[in-house]
Amino acid sequence: MKIEKTTVEHVSKLARIKISEEEIEKFANQFESILKFFSMIDEIKETDVEPAFQPIEIKNSYREDEAKKFEWDPLSNTKHKEGEYFKGPRVV
């Protein structure tokens, strides 16, 4: 796929960077190489392969919640408290 000079200029404007004519040619060639690699990936036949979202299967490990007492009083360092609870700003 041929990348036009105007495409590179458009991308540079979107990125808000100024590039020289020499850089435009360089980036056009690099973009073409990148698109060539993607087209090679598109040509791969993926028959008999299950789609995977993760390379390694991830399993959830659940545990029961346990209420524990703090070794220190977390409310001791704040004046924003009400009883045994932190008091935050009103949301609504």
PyMOL Python script that loads the backbone (N, CA, C, O; Angstrom):
from pymol import cmd

cmd.read_pdbstr("""\
ATOM      1  N   MET A   1       0.846  -1.180   0.000  1.00  0.00           N
ATOM      2  CA  MET A   1       0.000   0.000   0.000  1.00  0.00           C
ATOM      3  C   MET A   1       0.890   1.242   0.000  1.00  0.00           C
ATOM      4  O   MET A   1       1.786   1.377   0.833  1.00  0.00           O
ATOM      5  N   LYS A   2       0.639   2.111  -0.912  1.00  0.00           N
ATOM      6  CA  LYS A   2       1.428   3.333  -1.045  1.00  0.00           C
ATOM      7  C   LYS A   2       0.850   4.416  -0.144  1.00  0.00           C
ATOM      8  O   LYS A   2      -0.349   4.695  -0.181  1.00  0.00           O
ATOM      9  N   ILE A   3       1.705   5.017   0.659  1.00  0.00           N
ATOM     10  CA  ILE A   3       1.302   6.107   1.542  1.00  0.00           C
ATOM     11  C   ILE A   3       1.637   7.423   0.853  1.00  0.00           C
ATOM     12  O   ILE A   3       2.785   7.670   0.483  1.00  0.00           O
ATOM     13  N   GLU A   4       0.636   8.251   0.689  1.00  0.00           N
ATOM     14  CA  GLU A   4       0.813   9.543   0.034  1.00  0.00           C
ATOM     15  C   GLU A   4       1.456  10.553   0.988  1.00  0.00           C
ATOM     16  O   GLU A   4       1.349  10.437   2.208  1.00  0.00           O
ATOM     17  N   LYS A   5       2.106  11.515   0.415  1.00  0.00           N
ATOM     18  CA  LYS A   5       2.733  12.601   1.175  1.00  0.00           C
ATOM     19  C   LYS A   5       1.681  13.358   1.987  1.00  0.00           C
ATOM     20  O   LYS A   5       1.935  13.765   3.120  1.00  0.00           O
ATOM     21  N   THR A   6       0.498  13.541   1.396  1.00  0.00           N
ATOM     22  CA  THR A   6      -0.570  14.275   2.088  1.00  0.00           C
ATOM     23  C   THR A   6      -1.046  13.531   3.335  1.00  0.00           C
ATOM     24  O   THR A   6      -1.450  14.156   4.315  1.00  0.00           O
ATOM     25  N   THR A   7      -0.999  12.199   3.300  1.00  0.00           N
ATOM     26  CA  THR A   7      -1.404  11.409   4.466  1.00  0.00           C
ATOM     27  C   THR A   7      -0.449  11.645   5.625  1.00  0.00           C
ATOM     28  O   THR A   7      -0.879  11.813   6.766  1.00  0.00           O
ATOM     29  N   VAL A   8       0.844  11.658   5.332  1.00  0.00           N
ATOM     30  CA  VAL A   8       1.848  11.894   6.374  1.00  0.00           C
ATOM     31  C   VAL A   8       1.701  13.310   6.923  1.00  0.00           C
ATOM     32  O   VAL A   8       1.804  13.524   8.131  1.00  0.00           O
ATOM     33  N   GLU A   9       1.462  14.267   6.047  1.00  0.00           N
ATOM     34  CA  GLU A   9       1.266  15.648   6.500  1.00  0.00           C
ATOM     35  C   GLU A   9       0.027  15.755   7.388  1.00  0.00           C
ATOM     36  O   GLU A   9       0.035  16.472   8.388  1.00  0.00           O
ATOM     37  N   HIS A  10      -1.032  15.041   7.020  1.00  0.00           N
ATOM     38  CA  HIS A  10      -2.262  15.059   7.814  1.00  0.00           C
ATOM     39  C   HIS A  10      -2.013  14.473   9.206  1.00  0.00           C
ATOM     40  O   HIS A  10      -2.470  15.027  10.206  1.00  0.00           O
ATOM     41  N   VAL A  11      -1.291  13.357   9.268  1.00  0.00           N
ATOM     42  CA  VAL A  11      -0.977  12.733  10.558  1.00  0.00           C
ATOM     43  C   VAL A  11      -0.126  13.678  11.408  1.00  0.00           C
ATOM     44  O   VAL A  11      -0.338  13.786  12.616  1.00  0.00           O
ATOM     45  N   SER A  12       0.824  14.354  10.789  1.00  0.00           N
ATOM     46  CA  SER A  12       1.670  15.279  11.554  1.00  0.00           C
ATOM     47  C   SER A  12       0.860  16.461  12.090  1.00  0.00           C
ATOM     48  O   SER A  12       1.130  16.953  13.185  1.00  0.00           O
ATOM     49  N   LYS A  13      -0.128  16.915  11.321  1.00  0.00           N
ATOM     50  CA  LYS A  13      -0.988  17.997  11.813  1.00  0.00           C
ATOM     51  C   LYS A  13      -1.846  17.518  12.980  1.00  0.00           C
ATOM     52  O   LYS A  13      -2.041  18.250  13.950  1.00  0.00           O
ATOM     53  N   LEU A  14      -2.361  16.287  12.888  1.00  0.00           N
ATOM     54  CA  LEU A  14      -3.158  15.735  13.985  1.00  0.00           C
ATOM     55  C   LEU A  14      -2.323  15.597  15.251  1.00  0.00           C
ATOM     56  O   LEU A  14      -2.809  15.827  16.358  1.00  0.00           O
ATOM     57  N   ALA A  15      -1.048  15.214  15.073  1.00  0.00           N
ATOM     58  CA  ALA A  15      -0.145  15.062  16.215  1.00  0.00           C
ATOM     59  C   ALA A  15       0.450  16.397  16.652  1.00  0.00           C
ATOM     60  O   ALA A  15       1.148  16.475  17.663  1.00  0.00           O
ATOM     61  N   ARG A  16       0.171  17.433  15.888  1.00  0.00           N
ATOM     62  CA  ARG A  16       0.675  18.788  16.171  1.00  0.00           C
ATOM     63  C   ARG A  16       2.203  18.833  16.241  1.00  0.00           C
ATOM     64  O   ARG A  16       2.795  19.431  17.140  1.00  0.00           O
ATOM     65  N   ILE A  17       2.817  18.171  15.246  1.00  0.00           N
ATOM     66  CA  ILE A  17       4.275  18.225  15.136  1.00  0.00           C
ATOM     67  C   ILE A  17       4.638  18.738  13.744  1.00  0.00           C
ATOM     68  O   ILE A  17       3.943  18.467  12.765  1.00  0.00           O
ATOM     69  N   LYS A  18       5.717  19.468  13.680  1.00  0.00           N
ATOM     70  CA  LYS A  18       6.201  19.965  12.398  1.00  0.00           C
ATOM     71  C   LYS A  18       7.291  19.021  11.914  1.00  0.00           C
ATOM     72  O   LYS A  18       8.211  18.684  12.660  1.00  0.00           O
ATOM     73  N   ILE A  19       7.178  18.595  10.654  1.00  0.00           N
ATOM     74  CA  ILE A  19       8.191  17.707  10.088  1.00  0.00           C
ATOM     75  C   ILE A  19       8.660  18.262   8.749  1.00  0.00           C
ATOM     76  O   ILE A  19       7.911  18.918   8.025  1.00  0.00           O
ATOM     77  N   SER A  20       9.906  17.981   8.448  1.00  0.00           N
ATOM     78  CA  SER A  20      10.506  18.478   7.205  1.00  0.00           C
ATOM     79  C   SER A  20      10.120  17.562   6.045  1.00  0.00           C
ATOM     80  O   SER A  20       9.550  16.490   6.246  1.00  0.00           O
ATOM     81  N   GLU A  21      10.441  18.005   4.834  1.00  0.00           N
ATOM     82  CA  GLU A  21      10.173  17.196   3.638  1.00  0.00           C
ATOM     83  C   GLU A  21      10.920  15.864   3.708  1.00  0.00           C
ATOM     84  O   GLU A  21      10.402  14.824   3.303  1.00  0.00           O
ATOM     85  N   GLU A  22      12.133  15.918   4.226  1.00  0.00           N
ATOM     86  CA  GLU A  22      12.945  14.705   4.364  1.00  0.00           C
ATOM     87  C   GLU A  22      12.265  13.715   5.317  1.00  0.00           C
ATOM     88  O   GLU A  22      12.233  12.510   5.064  1.00  0.00           O
ATOM     89  N   GLU A  23      11.727  14.248   6.411  1.00  0.00           N
ATOM     90  CA  GLU A  23      11.047  13.395   7.387  1.00  0.00           C
ATOM     91  C   GLU A  23       9.742  12.838   6.826  1.00  0.00           C
ATOM     92  O   GLU A  23       9.352  11.717   7.153  1.00  0.00           O
ATOM     93  N   ILE A  24       9.071  13.613   5.987  1.00  0.00           N
ATOM     94  CA  ILE A  24       7.834  13.136   5.361  1.00  0.00           C
ATOM     95  C   ILE A  24       8.122  11.897   4.528  1.00  0.00           C
ATOM     96  O   ILE A  24       7.382  10.916   4.596  1.00  0.00           O
ATOM     97  N   GLU A  25       9.191  11.938   3.744  1.00  0.00           N
ATOM     98  CA  GLU A  25       9.572  10.777   2.931  1.00  0.00           C
ATOM     99  C   GLU A  25       9.924   9.580   3.815  1.00  0.00           C
ATOM    100  O   GLU A  25       9.513   8.450   3.551  1.00  0.00           O
ATOM    101  N   LYS A  26      10.684   9.852   4.858  1.00  0.00           N
ATOM    102  CA  LYS A  26      11.110   8.795   5.782  1.00  0.00           C
ATOM    103  C   LYS A  26       9.899   8.140   6.442  1.00  0.00           C
ATOM    104  O   LYS A  26       9.804   6.913   6.494  1.00  0.00           O
ATOM    105  N   PHE A  27       8.965   8.966   6.951  1.00  0.00           N
ATOM    106  CA  PHE A  27       7.795   8.430   7.636  1.00  0.00           C
ATOM    107  C   PHE A  27       6.864   7.705   6.673  1.00  0.00           C
ATOM    108  O   PHE A  27       6.247   6.707   7.046  1.00  0.00           O
ATOM    109  N   ALA A  28       6.756   8.188   5.451  1.00  0.00           N
ATOM    110  CA  ALA A  28       5.920   7.507   4.459  1.00  0.00           C
ATOM    111  C   ALA A  28       6.436   6.092   4.232  1.00  0.00           C
ATOM    112  O   ALA A  28       5.653   5.144   4.174  1.00  0.00           O
ATOM    113  N   ASN A  29       7.755   5.949   4.103  1.00  0.00           N
ATOM    114  CA  ASN A  29       8.345   4.616   3.926  1.00  0.00           C
ATOM    115  C   ASN A  29       8.117   3.739   5.155  1.00  0.00           C
ATOM    116  O   ASN A  29       7.830   2.548   5.027  1.00  0.00           O
ATOM    117  N   GLN A  30       8.243   4.323   6.340  1.00  0.00           N
ATOM    118  CA  GLN A  30       8.030   3.554   7.565  1.00  0.00           C
ATOM    119  C   GLN A  30       6.570   3.128   7.700  1.00  0.00           C
ATOM    120  O   GLN A  30       6.293   1.997   8.098  1.00  0.00           O
ATOM    121  N   PHE A  31       5.639   4.014   7.375  1.00  0.00           N
ATOM    122  CA  PHE A  31       4.218   3.658   7.425  1.00  0.00           C
ATOM    123  C   PHE A  31       3.916   2.526   6.444  1.00  0.00           C
ATOM    124  O   PHE A  31       3.158   1.609   6.761  1.00  0.00           O
ATOM    125  N   GLU A  32       4.508   2.593   5.261  1.00  0.00           N
ATOM    126  CA  GLU A  32       4.311   1.532   4.275  1.00  0.00           C
ATOM    127  C   GLU A  32       4.811   0.197   4.805  1.00  0.00           C
ATOM    128  O   GLU A  32       4.159  -0.830   4.614  1.00  0.00           O
ATOM    129  N   SER A  33       5.962   0.200   5.467  1.00  0.00           N
ATOM    130  CA  SER A  33       6.502  -1.038   6.045  1.00  0.00           C
ATOM    131  C   SER A  33       5.577  -1.593   7.117  1.00  0.00           C
ATOM    132  O   SER A  33       5.343  -2.800   7.177  1.00  0.00           O
ATOM    133  N   ILE A  34       5.058  -0.726   7.950  1.00  0.00           N
ATOM    134  CA  ILE A  34       4.149  -1.160   9.017  1.00  0.00           C
ATOM    135  C   ILE A  34       2.897  -1.784   8.412  1.00  0.00           C
ATOM    136  O   ILE A  34       2.463  -2.851   8.848  1.00  0.00           O
ATOM    137  N   LEU A  35       2.315  -1.127   7.413  1.00  0.00           N
ATOM    138  CA  LEU A  35       1.111  -1.658   6.786  1.00  0.00           C
ATOM    139  C   LEU A  35       1.389  -2.968   6.061  1.00  0.00           C
ATOM    140  O   LEU A  35       0.518  -3.835   5.991  1.00  0.00           O
ATOM    141  N   LYS A  36       2.591  -3.117   5.524  1.00  0.00           N
ATOM    142  CA  LYS A  36       2.971  -4.367   4.862  1.00  0.00           C
ATOM    143  C   LYS A  36       2.985  -5.510   5.874  1.00  0.00           C
ATOM    144  O   LYS A  36       2.508  -6.606   5.580  1.00  0.00           O
ATOM    145  N   PHE A  37       3.531  -5.257   7.064  1.00  0.00           N
ATOM    146  CA  PHE A  37       3.554  -6.289   8.097  1.00  0.00           C
ATOM    147  C   PHE A  37       2.137  -6.662   8.527  1.00  0.00           C
ATOM    148  O   PHE A  37       1.851  -7.840   8.739  1.00  0.00           O
ATOM    149  N   PHE A  38       1.255  -5.685   8.658  1.00  0.00           N
ATOM    150  CA  PHE A  38      -0.131  -5.985   9.030  1.00  0.00           C
ATOM    151  C   PHE A  38      -0.828  -6.795   7.946  1.00  0.00           C
ATOM    152  O   PHE A  38      -1.625  -7.681   8.255  1.00  0.00           O
ATOM    153  N   SER A  39      -0.542  -6.507   6.689  1.00  0.00           N
ATOM    154  CA  SER A  39      -1.159  -7.290   5.615  1.00  0.00           C
ATOM    155  C   SER A  39      -0.639  -8.724   5.630  1.00  0.00           C
ATOM    156  O   SER A  39      -1.372  -9.649   5.281  1.00  0.00           O
ATOM    157  N   MET A  40       0.622  -8.919   6.032  1.00  0.00           N
ATOM    158  CA  MET A  40       1.157 -10.277   6.166  1.00  0.00           C
ATOM    159  C   MET A  40       0.426 -11.023   7.281  1.00  0.00           C
ATOM    160  O   MET A  40       0.145 -12.214   7.150  1.00  0.00           O
ATOM    161  N   ILE A  41       0.122 -10.337   8.365  1.00  0.00           N
ATOM    162  CA  ILE A  41      -0.616 -10.959   9.467  1.00  0.00           C
ATOM    163  C   ILE A  41      -2.025 -11.324   9.005  1.00  0.00           C
ATOM    164  O   ILE A  41      -2.545 -12.376   9.377  1.00  0.00           O
ATOM    165  N   ASP A  42      -2.645 -10.465   8.200  1.00  0.00           N
ATOM    166  CA  ASP A  42      -3.991 -10.742   7.696  1.00  0.00           C
ATOM    167  C   ASP A  42      -4.034 -11.990   6.821  1.00  0.00           C
ATOM    168  O   ASP A  42      -5.074 -12.644   6.739  1.00  0.00           O
ATOM    169  N   GLU A  43      -2.933 -12.331   6.171  1.00  0.00           N
ATOM    170  CA  GLU A  43      -2.890 -13.479   5.273  1.00  0.00           C
ATOM    171  C   GLU A  43      -2.770 -14.814   6.001  1.00  0.00           C
ATOM    172  O   GLU A  43      -2.942 -15.865   5.383  1.00  0.00           O
ATOM    173  N   ILE A  44      -2.484 -14.795   7.282  1.00  0.00           N
ATOM    174  CA  ILE A  44      -2.320 -16.035   8.043  1.00  0.00           C
ATOM    175  C   ILE A  44      -3.666 -16.730   8.157  1.00  0.00           C
ATOM    176  O   ILE A  44      -4.668 -16.110   8.511  1.00  0.00           O
ATOM    177  N   LYS A  45      -3.681 -18.032   7.852  1.00  0.00           N
ATOM    178  CA  LYS A  45      -4.897 -18.829   7.973  1.00  0.00           C
ATOM    179  C   LYS A  45      -4.970 -19.372   9.390  1.00  0.00           C
ATOM    180  O   LYS A  45      -4.083 -20.102   9.834  1.00  0.00           O
ATOM    181  N   GLU A  46      -6.026 -19.012  10.091  1.00  0.00           N
ATOM    182  CA  GLU A  46      -6.127 -19.420  11.485  1.00  0.00           C
ATOM    183  C   GLU A  46      -7.190 -20.501  11.670  1.00  0.00           C
ATOM    184  O   GLU A  46      -8.067 -20.363  12.522  1.00  0.00           O
ATOM    185  N   THR A  47      -7.122 -21.557  10.894  1.00  0.00           N
ATOM    186  CA  THR A  47      -8.080 -22.651  11.028  1.00  0.00           C
ATOM    187  C   THR A  47      -7.717 -23.511  12.228  1.00  0.00           C
ATOM    188  O   THR A  47      -6.545 -23.650  12.578  1.00  0.00           O
ATOM    189  N   ASP A  48      -8.723 -24.078  12.844  1.00  0.00           N
ATOM    190  CA  ASP A  48      -8.566 -24.965  14.005  1.00  0.00           C
ATOM    191  C   ASP A  48      -7.874 -24.287  15.180  1.00  0.00           C
ATOM    192  O   ASP A  48      -7.210 -24.949  15.977  1.00  0.00           O
ATOM    193  N   VAL A  49      -8.023 -23.001  15.288  1.00  0.00           N
ATOM    194  CA  VAL A  49      -7.427 -22.278  16.407  1.00  0.00           C
ATOM    195  C   VAL A  49      -8.539 -21.525  17.123  1.00  0.00           C
ATOM    196  O   VAL A  49      -9.284 -20.761  16.509  1.00  0.00           O
ATOM    197  N   GLU A  50      -8.641 -21.752  18.430  1.00  0.00           N
ATOM    198  CA  GLU A  50      -9.637 -21.033  19.213  1.00  0.00           C
ATOM    199  C   GLU A  50      -9.139 -19.628  19.499  1.00  0.00           C
ATOM    200  O   GLU A  50      -7.972 -19.450  19.848  1.00  0.00           O
ATOM    201  N   PRO A  51     -10.001 -18.624  19.360  1.00  0.00           N
ATOM    202  CA  PRO A  51      -9.551 -17.268  19.681  1.00  0.00           C
ATOM    203  C   PRO A  51      -9.222 -17.142  21.164  1.00  0.00           C
ATOM    204  O   PRO A  51      -9.927 -17.686  22.014  1.00  0.00           O
ATOM    205  N   ALA A  52      -8.162 -16.432  21.461  1.00  0.00           N
ATOM    206  CA  ALA A  52      -7.731 -16.249  22.847  1.00  0.00           C
ATOM    207  C   ALA A  52      -7.609 -14.759  23.134  1.00  0.00           C
ATOM    208  O   ALA A  52      -7.062 -13.995  22.339  1.00  0.00           O
ATOM    209  N   PHE A  53      -8.123 -14.374  24.273  1.00  0.00           N
ATOM    210  CA  PHE A  53      -8.009 -12.976  24.669  1.00  0.00           C
ATOM    211  C   PHE A  53      -6.786 -12.762  25.547  1.00  0.00           C
ATOM    212  O   PHE A  53      -6.285 -11.642  25.656  1.00  0.00           O
ATOM    213  N   GLN A  54      -6.307 -13.825  26.171  1.00  0.00           N
ATOM    214  CA  GLN A  54      -5.125 -13.777  27.022  1.00  0.00           C
ATOM    215  C   GLN A  54      -4.182 -14.890  26.572  1.00  0.00           C
ATOM    216  O   GLN A  54      -4.651 -15.985  26.260  1.00  0.00           O
ATOM    217  N   PRO A  55      -2.893 -14.656  26.529  1.00  0.00           N
ATOM    218  CA  PRO A  55      -1.963 -15.723  26.147  1.00  0.00           C
ATOM    219  C   PRO A  55      -1.912 -16.843  27.181  1.00  0.00           C
ATOM    220  O   PRO A  55      -1.631 -17.993  26.843  1.00  0.00           O
ATOM    221  N   ILE A  56      -2.179 -16.512  28.422  1.00  0.00           N
ATOM    222  CA  ILE A  56      -2.188 -17.499  29.498  1.00  0.00           C
ATOM    223  C   ILE A  56      -3.561 -17.430  30.150  1.00  0.00           C
ATOM    224  O   ILE A  56      -4.057 -16.346  30.457  1.00  0.00           O
ATOM    225  N   GLU A  57      -4.170 -18.585  30.359  1.00  0.00           N
ATOM    226  CA  GLU A  57      -5.500 -18.593  30.958  1.00  0.00           C
ATOM    227  C   GLU A  57      -5.443 -18.036  32.374  1.00  0.00           C
ATOM    228  O   GLU A  57      -4.601 -18.428  33.182  1.00  0.00           O
ATOM    229  N   ILE A  58      -6.345 -17.127  32.651  1.00  0.00           N
ATOM    230  CA  ILE A  58      -6.400 -16.503  33.969  1.00  0.00           C
ATOM    231  C   ILE A  58      -7.607 -17.063  34.706  1.00  0.00           C
ATOM    232  O   ILE A  58      -8.720 -17.075  34.181  1.00  0.00           O
ATOM    233  N   LYS A  59      -7.373 -17.524  35.916  1.00  0.00           N
ATOM    234  CA  LYS A  59      -8.464 -18.046  36.733  1.00  0.00           C
ATOM    235  C   LYS A  59      -8.631 -17.143  37.941  1.00  0.00           C
ATOM    236  O   LYS A  59      -7.653 -16.694  38.538  1.00  0.00           O
ATOM    237  N   ASN A  60      -9.875 -16.885  38.291  1.00  0.00           N
ATOM    238  CA  ASN A  60     -10.153 -16.081  39.473  1.00  0.00           C
ATOM    239  C   ASN A  60      -9.932 -16.923  40.718  1.00  0.00           C
ATOM    240  O   ASN A  60     -10.352 -18.078  40.781  1.00  0.00           O
ATOM    241  N   SER A  61      -9.290 -16.353  41.678  1.00  0.00           N
ATOM    242  CA  SER A  61      -9.131 -17.044  42.956  1.00  0.00           C
ATOM    243  C   SER A  61      -9.886 -16.241  44.001  1.00  0.00           C
ATOM    244  O   SER A  61      -9.489 -15.137  44.373  1.00  0.00           O
ATOM    245  N   TYR A  62     -10.966 -16.812  44.457  1.00  0.00           N
ATOM    246  CA  TYR A  62     -11.817 -16.131  45.421  1.00  0.00           C
ATOM    247  C   TYR A  62     -11.459 -16.560  46.828  1.00  0.00           C
ATOM    248  O   TYR A  62     -10.970 -17.668  47.049  1.00  0.00           O
ATOM    249  N   ARG A  63     -11.703 -15.687  47.762  1.00  0.00           N
ATOM    250  CA  ARG A  63     -11.536 -16.018  49.170  1.00  0.00           C
ATOM    251  C   ARG A  63     -12.658 -15.345  49.932  1.00  0.00           C
ATOM    252  O   ARG A  63     -13.231 -14.354  49.481  1.00  0.00           O
ATOM    253  N   GLU A  64     -12.951 -15.881  51.056  1.00  0.00           N
ATOM    254  CA  GLU A  64     -13.989 -15.300  51.896  1.00  0.00           C
ATOM    255  C   GLU A  64     -13.473 -14.002  52.513  1.00  0.00           C
ATOM    256  O   GLU A  64     -12.305 -13.904  52.888  1.00  0.00           O
ATOM    257  N   ASP A  65     -14.342 -13.023  52.613  1.00  0.00           N
ATOM    258  CA  ASP A  65     -13.984 -11.775  53.283  1.00  0.00           C
ATOM    259  C   ASP A  65     -13.929 -12.009  54.785  1.00  0.00           C
ATOM    260  O   ASP A  65     -14.764 -12.711  55.356  1.00  0.00           O
ATOM    261  N   GLU A  66     -12.938 -11.411  55.400  1.00  0.00           N
ATOM    262  CA  GLU A  66     -12.796 -11.524  56.847  1.00  0.00           C
ATOM    263  C   GLU A  66     -12.693 -10.126  57.439  1.00  0.00           C
ATOM    264  O   GLU A  66     -11.902  -9.301  56.981  1.00  0.00           O
ATOM    265  N   ALA A  67     -13.492  -9.873  58.449  1.00  0.00           N
ATOM    266  CA  ALA A  67     -13.408  -8.594  59.152  1.00  0.00           C
ATOM    267  C   ALA A  67     -12.273  -8.684  60.156  1.00  0.00           C
ATOM    268  O   ALA A  67     -12.216  -9.618  60.956  1.00  0.00           O
ATOM    269  N   LYS A  68     -11.366  -7.710  60.115  1.00  0.00           N
ATOM    270  CA  LYS A  68     -10.227  -7.697  61.032  1.00  0.00           C
ATOM    271  C   LYS A  68     -10.140  -6.329  61.691  1.00  0.00           C
ATOM    272  O   LYS A  68     -10.533  -5.319  61.107  1.00  0.00           O
ATOM    273  N   LYS A  69      -9.633  -6.308  62.884  1.00  0.00           N
ATOM    274  CA  LYS A  69      -9.396  -5.054  63.593  1.00  0.00           C
ATOM    275  C   LYS A  69      -8.047  -4.490  63.154  1.00  0.00           C
ATOM    276  O   LYS A  69      -7.089  -5.234  62.941  1.00  0.00           O
ATOM    277  N   PHE A  70      -7.987  -3.172  63.023  1.00  0.00           N
ATOM    278  CA  PHE A  70      -6.717  -2.515  62.732  1.00  0.00           C
ATOM    279  C   PHE A  70      -5.851  -2.526  63.983  1.00  0.00           C
ATOM    280  O   PHE A  70      -6.357  -2.490  65.105  1.00  0.00           O
ATOM    281  N   GLU A  71      -4.534  -2.575  63.775  1.00  0.00           N
ATOM    282  CA  GLU A  71      -3.617  -2.475  64.907  1.00  0.00           C
ATOM    283  C   GLU A  71      -3.528  -1.030  65.394  1.00  0.00           C
ATOM    284  O   GLU A  71      -3.048  -0.776  66.499  1.00  0.00           O
ATOM    285  N   TRP A  72      -3.982  -0.094  64.584  1.00  0.00           N
ATOM    286  CA  TRP A  72      -3.998   1.311  64.940  1.00  0.00           C
ATOM    287  C   TRP A  72      -5.373   1.858  64.556  1.00  0.00           C
ATOM    288  O   TRP A  72      -6.106   1.226  63.794  1.00  0.00           O
ATOM    289  N   ASP A  73      -5.712   3.004  65.070  1.00  0.00           N
ATOM    290  CA  ASP A  73      -7.020   3.594  64.793  1.00  0.00           C
ATOM    291  C   ASP A  73      -6.939   4.453  63.534  1.00  0.00           C
ATOM    292  O   ASP A  73      -6.347   5.532  63.573  1.00  0.00           O
ATOM    293  N   PRO A  74      -7.521   4.001  62.406  1.00  0.00           N
ATOM    294  CA  PRO A  74      -7.427   4.774  61.168  1.00  0.00           C
ATOM    295  C   PRO A  74      -8.151   6.117  61.248  1.00  0.00           C
ATOM    296  O   PRO A  74      -7.854   7.024  60.470  1.00  0.00           O
ATOM    297  N   LEU A  75      -9.079   6.253  62.161  1.00  0.00           N
ATOM    298  CA  LEU A  75      -9.813   7.512  62.293  1.00  0.00           C
ATOM    299  C   LEU A  75      -9.086   8.539  63.151  1.00  0.00           C
ATOM    300  O   LEU A  75      -9.531   9.680  63.268  1.00  0.00           O
ATOM    301  N   SER A  76      -7.971   8.138  63.749  1.00  0.00           N
ATOM    302  CA  SER A  76      -7.271   9.048  64.662  1.00  0.00           C
ATOM    303  C   SER A  76      -6.612  10.223  63.941  1.00  0.00           C
ATOM    304  O   SER A  76      -6.326  11.241  64.571  1.00  0.00           O
ATOM    305  N   ASN A  77      -6.369  10.105  62.652  1.00  0.00           N
ATOM    306  CA  ASN A  77      -5.660  11.160  61.920  1.00  0.00           C
ATOM    307  C   ASN A  77      -6.584  12.082  61.130  1.00  0.00           C
ATOM    308  O   ASN A  77      -6.108  12.874  60.317  1.00  0.00           O
ATOM    309  N   THR A  78      -7.879  11.995  61.349  1.00  0.00           N
ATOM    310  CA  THR A  78      -8.793  12.835  60.578  1.00  0.00           C
ATOM    311  C   THR A  78      -9.810  13.519  61.484  1.00  0.00           C
ATOM    312  O   THR A  78     -10.174  13.012  62.545  1.00  0.00           O
ATOM    313  N   LYS A  79     -10.248  14.668  61.034  1.00  0.00           N
ATOM    314  CA  LYS A  79     -11.339  15.328  61.747  1.00  0.00           C
ATOM    315  C   LYS A  79     -12.660  15.087  61.014  1.00  0.00           C
ATOM    316  O   LYS A  79     -13.724  15.479  61.494  1.00  0.00           O
ATOM    317  N   HIS A  80     -12.583  14.436  59.844  1.00  0.00           N
ATOM    318  CA  HIS A  80     -13.771  14.150  59.038  1.00  0.00           C
ATOM    319  C   HIS A  80     -14.295  12.765  59.384  1.00  0.00           C
ATOM    320  O   HIS A  80     -14.107  11.814  58.625  1.00  0.00           O
ATOM    321  N   LYS A  81     -14.944  12.658  60.514  1.00  0.00           N
ATOM    322  CA  LYS A  81     -15.481  11.366  60.929  1.00  0.00           C
ATOM    323  C   LYS A  81     -16.802  11.576  61.641  1.00  0.00           C
ATOM    324  O   LYS A  81     -17.104  12.653  62.156  1.00  0.00           O
ATOM    325  N   GLU A  82     -17.561  10.524  61.649  1.00  0.00           N
ATOM    326  CA  GLU A  82     -18.832  10.533  62.358  1.00  0.00           C
ATOM    327  C   GLU A  82     -18.992   9.159  62.982  1.00  0.00           C
ATOM    328  O   GLU A  82     -19.250   8.180  62.280  1.00  0.00           O
ATOM    329  N   GLY A  83     -18.844   9.083  64.274  1.00  0.00           N
ATOM    330  CA  GLY A  83     -18.886   7.790  64.951  1.00  0.00           C
ATOM    331  C   GLY A  83     -17.683   6.959  64.547  1.00  0.00           C
ATOM    332  O   GLY A  83     -16.541   7.393  64.699  1.00  0.00           O
ATOM    333  N   GLU A  84     -17.937   5.773  64.036  1.00  0.00           N
ATOM    334  CA  GLU A  84     -16.858   4.866  63.609  1.00  0.00           C
ATOM    335  C   GLU A  84     -16.605   4.938  62.107  1.00  0.00           C
ATOM    336  O   GLU A  84     -15.968   4.041  61.555  1.00  0.00           O
ATOM    337  N   TYR A  85     -17.088   5.986  61.427  1.00  0.00           N
ATOM    338  CA  TYR A  85     -17.003   6.055  59.977  1.00  0.00           C
ATOM    339  C   TYR A  85     -16.316   7.339  59.527  1.00  0.00           C
ATOM    340  O   TYR A  85     -16.389   8.368  60.199  1.00  0.00           O
ATOM    341  N   PHE A  86     -15.638   7.259  58.360  1.00  0.00           N
ATOM    342  CA  PHE A  86     -15.122   8.458  57.714  1.00  0.00           C
ATOM    343  C   PHE A  86     -16.307   9.217  57.137  1.00  0.00           C
ATOM    344  O   PHE A  86     -17.264   8.611  56.655  1.00  0.00           O
ATOM    345  N   LYS A  87     -16.243  10.526  57.184  1.00  0.00           N
ATOM    346  CA  LYS A  87     -17.304  11.354  56.623  1.00  0.00           C
ATOM    347  C   LYS A  87     -16.735  12.087  55.415  1.00  0.00           C
ATOM    348  O   LYS A  87     -15.769  12.841  55.531  1.00  0.00           O
ATOM    349  N   GLY A  88     -17.349  11.854  54.249  1.00  0.00           N
ATOM    350  CA  GLY A  88     -16.886  12.475  53.017  1.00  0.00           C
ATOM    351  C   GLY A  88     -17.811  13.590  52.586  1.00  0.00           C
ATOM    352  O   GLY A  88     -18.850  13.809  53.209  1.00  0.00           O
ATOM    353  N   PRO A  89     -17.449  14.302  51.524  1.00  0.00           N
ATOM    354  CA  PRO A  89     -18.288  15.392  51.036  1.00  0.00           C
ATOM    355  C   PRO A  89     -19.592  14.858  50.440  1.00  0.00           C
ATOM    356  O   PRO A  89     -19.645  13.735  49.940  1.00  0.00           O
ATOM    357  N   ARG A  90     -20.625  15.670  50.500  1.00  0.00           N
ATOM    358  CA  ARG A  90     -21.916  15.287  49.939  1.00  0.00           C
ATOM    359  C   ARG A  90     -21.776  15.172  48.415  1.00  0.00           C
ATOM    360  O   ARG A  90     -21.188  16.044  47.776  1.00  0.00           O
ATOM    361  N   VAL A  91     -22.313  14.101  47.844  1.00  0.00           N
ATOM    362  CA  VAL A  91     -22.174  13.850  46.416  1.00  0.00           C
ATOM    363  C   VAL A  91     -23.288  14.508  45.626  1.00  0.00           C
ATOM    364  O   VAL A  91     -23.038  15.068  44.558  1.00  0.00           O
ATOM    365  N   VAL A  92     -24.480  14.455  46.115  1.00  0.00           N
ATOM    366  CA  VAL A  92     -25.624  14.992  45.370  1.00  0.00           C
ATOM    367  C   VAL A  92     -26.098  16.271  45.991  1.00  0.00           C
ATOM    368  O   VAL A  92     -27.054  16.876  45.506  1.00  0.00           O
TER     369      VAL A  92
END
""", "prot")
cmd.dss("prot")
cmd.show_as("cartoon", "prot")
cmd.util.cbc("prot")
cmd.orient("prot")
